[in-house]
Amino acid sequence: MESTSAIKSNIKHYWDWRSSSYGLDADRSLQVEDLWQTVMKELAGDGRGKQALDIGTGTGQFAFYLARQGYKVTGIDLSEKMIELAGVHAVQSGLEIDFRTGDAEHLDFEDNHFDLVVSRNLLWTLVHPEEAVREWHRVLKPKGKIILSDGFWQNDTWKRLSVLAAKVLKSLCSCAWGLNLRFFSHYCRFQKQLPFYEGILSRDARNLMESHFKDIRFYDTARLGFNPYEDDKQFFIVHATK
């Protein structure tokens, strides 16, 4: 069994490598970018005079949406390379955002500091998601809001080498095979120690949140008109208050 520090080191190493090909929502399509900006406007509202924390910010996309809405935003990620790219993208977009490395399960902020906490597609790769959610609650101000988006990504296919081999053979003519192999090589040793490695369902997210937050609600993703991920991927957006 891998130690927590060893797991996080491997996760950091993978996402440092993955950062150069990770991209932004606009790289997929302007429709995807507009979709997420609309959701953030609806759920987060006007951020003037307020502070927001984007946890697992990656290349900074959620942080950008919030900064455009007037929030003073801090974005953290375990990956230094992701943070570096997020900073570059912020400068290119004319946005002032405080990007820094940080651990989602152990936040380096005082209690009751932020008006809003957001996170997207992070819970599946956390060693201790319960500790993370407790930390996210801690740094929120009373009546502060949390917005989480995640999904069931069906990562269970990586549990079998035969499936990996089939995937690689199927995608030899694309760059996807390299991503598949690298992902497997980093996560195979400790995937069973990640409670939501296969992805997380909305009911599991509610269970994580209900002992800390109140007024838990799920955004009706059918209103978006299309799935911003692959069609077979289930995703949700949940928001609540402290």
N, C-alpha and C positions, 0 to 999 in steps of 0.2 A: 504493500500500500504506500502510495506517494504521500509525503508530508504536504501540508497546506502551502508552505513557502515554495516547495519544488513545483507544485501544480501551478501556482500563480506565476512563477518564473517561466514555465513552459508556455502558459497562455500569453504572457507578455511577449515572449519571443515570437510566437506565431503571428500575433497581430502587428508587431513591428514589421515583420516580413510582408504581411497582407496589406499594409497601409498603402503601398505604392499602387495597388490595383483596386482599392476599395471604392474610391469615387464619391460622388455626391448624388442626391436625389435627381438633380437636373441632368446628370449623366445618363440616367435611365430615360427620363423624358420630362419636359416642362410640365406635363399633366401631373406627374407624380409629385413634383416640387410644389405646384399650386395646391394640390390635394392636401399635403401636410401643412402648408401655411394656413389653409382654410381651417383645418382642424385646430391648430394652435390658436388662431384668432377666436374661434368659438369657445374653446375650453379655458384658455389662459387669459384672454382679454387684454386690455390696455395695461402695459407694464411700467408706465411712467412713475418713478419714485419707488419702484419695487425691485427686489433682488431675486434672481433665479439661479438654480443649480442644475446643470445638465450632467447626469452621472453616466459614465460610459459613453462620453460624447463622440468618440471615434474621430472622424474628420470634421465634426462640428455642426452637423446639419440642424439638429434641433436648437442648438444655441443660436444659430443664425436667425431662425424664425422668431425666436423670443427677443433677440436684440432689435429686430426690425419693428417689434411691437412696443419698444421703449424700455424693456427690462435691462437692468444692469446684470449681465450674465457671467457666471463662472462655469467653465466646462472642465471636467476631470476625466482622465482615462488612465488605465494601467500602462498603456503603450506610449512610450516617449515619441515614437515615430508618428503615431496618430496625432498626438498633440502638436508636433511640429507642423504637420500638414494643415491641421485645423487653423493654426496661427497664420499660415500663408494664405489660406482661403479667406480668412477674416480680413486681412489687409487688402486683398484683391477686391473684396466686397465692400470695403470702406466701413467695416464694423469694428467697434472696440469691445473685445471680449477677453476675459481673463482665463486663458487656457493653461492648465497645469496638470502634472501627473498626480494620480491619487488612486487610492484603493476604495472601491465602492462599499466594502464591508467595514472599513475603518476610516471614517471621514475626518479630515483635519480642520474642522470648523466647530465653533462653539454652539451650544444649544440655542434653539429658537432664533436662528440667524436669517433664514431665507423665507420669502413669501411664497415661493413656488419651487418644487422639485420635479424634474422630468427625467425619464429614462426610456430608451427604446432598444429592444432586442438584446438585453443584457442578462436577464434572470437565468437563462439557460446555461450560461458559462460561469456561474458563481458557485463556489465551493459551499458557502454558507448563506443561502438566500434569506433565511430568517433573520440572521444577524444584519444583513444589508438593509432589509426593510425597516428593522428597528432603528438603525442609524439614520435612515432617510427621514423617519418620523422625528427623531431627536433634533435634527438641524432645522426643521420647519418651525416657523413661528406659530403661536396659537391661531387657529382658524386658517393656517396656511394650506395650500393645495398641492396635491401630488397628481401627476399624470404619467401613466405607464403604458407603453405599447409593447406587446410581445406576441408570441405565437407558438404553435406546435409545428416544429420544423422537420419532424420525422428523421432525426439524426440516428435513429436506431439502425439504419442500414449499415452504419459504420462498425457495427458489432461483429460482422462476419467478413472475413477476408475474401470469401468467394464473391460476395456482393461487391466489395471494393474492386476486385479484379474485373468483374463484369462492367462496372461503371467506367473504369479506366479504358477498357477495350472499346466501349461504346463512344468514348469521347476523345479518342487518340488524335482526331483531326482538329481538335480545338484546344484552346488554352485551359479548358476546364479540367483536363486530366491532371495538370500540375497542381491546381488548387486542391483537387480531391486527395491527391497523394500527400501533400503537405499537411492538410487538415488532419488526415488520418494519423500521420506519423507523430503529430503533436498531442492529439487527444486520446489515442488508443490506450495508453497506459493508465490513464486516470479517469476515463469517462464514467466509470461506475461510481466515482466519488462526487460527481456532479449531479445533484438531485433532479435537475430538469434538463439534463443533457439532450434528451429526445425532443425537448421543447416543452412549453408550459401551456396548459389549457386555462381558459378563463376562470373556471371553478377553483383551480389551484391558486391562481393569483388572488382571488377573493379570500381564500382560506389564509393566505399569507398576510393579507392586509387587515382582515376584520378584527384582529386583536389589538390593532394600533390606530386604525383610522375609522372615521364615521362617514355616513352618507356616501357609501361606495356605489358608483354608477358606471355602467358600461355604455360607451358611445355606440350608436347604431351604425356600424361600418357599412351596412347595406346602402346607406345614404350616399356613400362615396361613389357608387356606380361601377367600380372595378377594384380588383385586388392589386395593390402596389407590388406584391410579391408574385411568385409563381402561383398559378391558379389552384394547385393542390395544397397550398400552404394555408393553414388556419391562423388568423391573427386577430387581435383584439386591442381595444384602447379602453383603459379603465381610469377613472379619476375619483378622488376622494378628498376629504378635508381632515385636518388634525383636530 
